[in-house]
Amino acid sequence: MNMTAEEVSTTLYYDRNFDCNAAKIAPGEYYYTDKNMVIVTVLGSCVSACIRDSISGIGGMNHFMLPDGASSDKDNPVSESMRYGTYAMEVLINQLLRNGAKRENLEAKIFGGGNVLKSFTTTLVGTRNAEFVKKFLKDERIRVTGEDLLDIYPRKVYFFPKTGKVLVKKLMKVNNQTLFEREKDYASKLKTTDVGGEIDLF
């Protein structure tokens, strides 16, 4: 596997608001835990799947975007775009299963896919990301228990894997370009990322 864009987040801190440890994930990252903590991200056009074992409480979140250039290729299941999205989802699911989660207990909440980047509006990247994550979870028979997708606003997501609780804050006004630049840089990186080989889904 030559894919290097999907990495475990190393941005850990103590969140005074929630009085617990936290992990912040950026585009192309994921994090999973069996601890009582919160996983945080800010989404624009990207999507995040918050997946957990509803019995054991082990869970995690990813943050990814489909590469551009496959919007007319929806019928081709092995398009580069779909392969990348599938890889991003399977990396998280496999980590959960390797660490004790049971496949039959998995449930998901999905967020993001806002059409917020002006340069992406022609291809509706947010819409494609939202459609992909819903289809993937349906095909894999992972129950979706909540979602907040599409719209035109970025959102900040707080996921508490132990309880399954998610808090979402719509960012009506984004005062700086950090989010937009981060997603543009991530999109550029995806164009040069090789998704090779296959990943087995446990």
N, C-alpha and C positions, 0 to 999 in steps of 0.2 A: 504494500500500500504506500503510495507516494504522497498521500494527502497529509499536509502539515497544518492546514488552516484551522482545524478543530482541536482546540487545546483546553486543558483543565485550567481554570482561572486560579491565579495565585494572589489575587487581590483580596486579602482577608483583613477584617477590622472589627472593632467592637462598636455596635450600634447602640448609642445611649438612648435613642428614642424608644427602641424595643427591648432594651436591657438584655441583649444577647449578642453572640458572635454573628458576623455576617460575611458573606462572600459577594463581591461585585463582579458581574461578568460583562464583558465587552463583545462586540460582534466576532463570531468565530470561536467563542469560548463556551464552556459548559462547566457545571459544578454539581457534585452529588454528595450527599451526606446522610448519616443515620443519627446525627446529633440534633439537638433542639436549637436551631439557628435559622437565619433568614438568608435567602439568596435574592439579590437585587440586580435589576438591569433597567436600562432606558431604551425603548424601542421606537424606531421611526418606521421605515419600510420593512425592517427585519421582523421575524416572528420568533417567539419563544414558546416552547412546550414545557410545561411544568408537570413532570410525571412522577408518580409515587406509588409505592405499595401501600394500599389502604389498610393493611393489617399491621405490618411492621413499622411503617412510617419512614422507611428509607426512600429518599427521593432526590430529584435533581432538576435542573433547568438548563436548557440550551439557548443559544441566540444565533440565528443564522439567516441567510438570505440566499435565494436561488441566483446563480450567475445569470447575467443578462444574455440574450441571444437565443432563447429557446421558446419564446412566447408563441410561436406558430408551430411548435413541435409537440403539442400536448399528447398526440396519439403515439408518440415514440417513447416507450417506457425506459429506454436506455439512453435518452438524451443526456448530454453533459449536465444540464440543469437539474433534471430529476435525480440523476445519480448523486449529485452533490447533496441535495436535500435529503435523500435517503440515507446517505452516509452520516450526515449530521444528526439525524434522528437515531440511527442504529448505534452510534457511538455512545450516546447517553443511555439508551435502553440496555445495551450490553453491559455497561458499567454497573447499572442498578442490579441486573441479574447476577453478575459475578459477585456482587457484594451482599447477596442474600434475598433480594426481592424475588417474588414469585410472579411469573408472567400472568397467571390468571387473576392476580390481585391488582394489576396495574390500572391506574386511572390517570386521566390527563386534564389539564386546563390549558387553554391556548390563547395567546395574546399577540397583538401587533398587526403588522400588515397594513399600516396606514400609508396612504399615498401622499407622503409629506415632502418628498424631494422633487423639486421642479424638473430637474434634469431626467428624472425617471418616469414622469407622467405619461410619456408616449407609450411606454411598455407596461405601465401599471404594475410595477414590481411588487408593491404591497399586496395587490389583489392576487397575483400569482403565488406569492408566498403563503397567503391565507388559504387559498384553494388547495395548495399542495399539502399543508400540514393537516387539514381536515381529511383529505383523501387518504393520506398515509395512515392516520390513526384508524380510520374506518376499515381500510384494507387489512390492517394488523389486528383488528378487533380489540382495540384498546378504547375503553369507555371514556368519552369526553363528558366531564361533569360541569364544565364552565368555560366560557369563552368571551373575549372582548377583542374583536377583529375589525379591520378596515377603518373607516373614518379618515379624517385629514389631519388628526393631531398625533404628535408623539405621546407616549405614555411611559410612566415609571411603574415597574412591577416589583412587588415584594412577595416572595413565596416562602411559606413556612412548611417545609416538607413533612415534619412530624405530625402536624394537624391537617395539612392540606389547605390551610387558609391562604388566600391570596388577596392582597390589597393593590388596587390599580389607581393611579393618579394621572388624569389627562393633563398634559402640559399645553394649555391654551396659548401661552406666550413663552417662546423659547428665546431668551435674551442674547444667547451667543450661538455661534455656528459650530460648536464642538460636536454635537450630535450629527449634524449634517456632514461635516468633514469626515468624521469617523466612519459613517456608513459609505461615503463616496470612496474613501481609501480602501475599505473592506471590499467593496464591489470591484475596484480595480485589481485588488489582489486575487480575487476569485477568477478573473479572466486568465491569469497565468498559472493557476493551480491545477495540478494534474490529479484527477481522481482515478486511481488505477486499482485493479483487483476487485475482490468481492469481500463483503463482511457477512459472516453468518449471524443470523438473528436467533438467539437462544429461545 
